[in-house]
Amino acid sequence: MNLNATMLGQALSFVIFVWLCMKYVWPPLTALLDERQRVIAEGLSQTEFAAKELQLAKANGAKLLEEAKQQASGLVEQGNKRRTQIIDEAKLEAEQEKARIIAEGQTELEAERHRIREELRHEMTALVIESAEKLISRQLDTDANRALVDKIITEL
């Protein structure tokens, strides 16, 4: 009996040990394992969410980059159009200024021609009067008069 009592004592001790473990050790251990499993599941879920967010952010970034490139291209094109417009306006203004300067030059040229003609007319009048005075004061013969008129014409 002694052997059976020892075995029975060991079995009873084992059962008490198992019962104590099940009562006091197992619930916190399973709670800890459940909490760890929940944390890992949340981590995986957050990782998947972060990966999806990253993909979405990359797609949005690419879209924004493309829009920015299009806007920059539009601004460059608009700048080129404005530059062309400014150049065309400057050319038009230059042509108008050129035409104005040429018109002023032609007006000045005509005025100078008119002044020179008037000057020549006055000189010619003075020379004719002087020649007439010489002819009248000398009372030369016709050949002498003709020679004097020829001389005056060559001087002119």
ABEGO torsion letter per residue (X at the ends): XAAAAAAAAAAAAAAAAAAAAAAAAAAAAAAAAAAAAAAAAAAAAAAAAAAAAAAAAAAAAAAAAAAAAAAAAAAAAAAAAAAAAAAAAAAAAAAAAAAAAAAAAAAAAAAAAAAAAAAAAAAAAAAAAAAAAAAAAAGBBAAAAAAAAAAAAAAX
